[in-house]
Amino acid sequence: MEISDRLLKQIEFIKEIDKIKYIQRKTKLFHSDRHENDAEHSWHLAVMALTLLEYADESIDLLKVVKMVLIHDIVEIDAGDTFIYDLERNHTNTDLERLAAGRIFGILPKDQADELITLWEEFESGKTDEAKFARAMDRLEPLLQNSSNNGGTWNEPGVSYEKVFAKKSVIKDGSTALWAYAEKLIDAGVAQGILKKQ
């Protein structure tokens, strides 16, 4: 049987994205000293979306959200992971990431490449209900991790209550219920002395 060019491109993409397992994030696993990698993060967000769907403020397409969270960090294979509170490099390094999206998703057949690039762009812009909920998952997961790790990345230089509150407030765009919970965690971090106000 002849192996199609389409299948070969899809297999090449599958091999390429294995590299996401090597991209280390600043955040650590719950109650652990081990850093999370991008693949673990993306998987966790997908399961969170399945579990927390009922708290979305709008009726959303869950499959679309799951696709978004599974692919949103694939661009970091080329662009690297930028710490959300980085003092020198803006976390929204979209130009570099857009080039990465074109290269990596471009390995796929055109129809699939176009779909994933469109989904990635939609996630980045954060305007649709699905993107808002997906981004809420992306901001909630490290908040839960830091809360479980005596502050975790909140102990990094330059990270303050004000910065955490500003970055995490994206959660409220996708879920007012989850934002109410997140606010309590942030306030608890201050009360425990693991998150400092400026």
Buried (B, 14 or more C-beta within 10 A) or exposed (E): EEEEEEEEBBEEBEEBBEBBEEBEBBBBBBEEEEEBBBBBBBEBBBEBBEEBBEBBBEEBEBEBBBBBBBBBBBBBBBBBBBBBBBEEEEEEBBEBBBEBBEEBBBBBBEEBBEBBBEBBEBBBEBEBBBBBBBBBBBBBBBBBBBBBBEBBBBEEEEBBBEBBBEBBBBBBBBBEBBBEBBBEBBEEBBEEEBBBEE
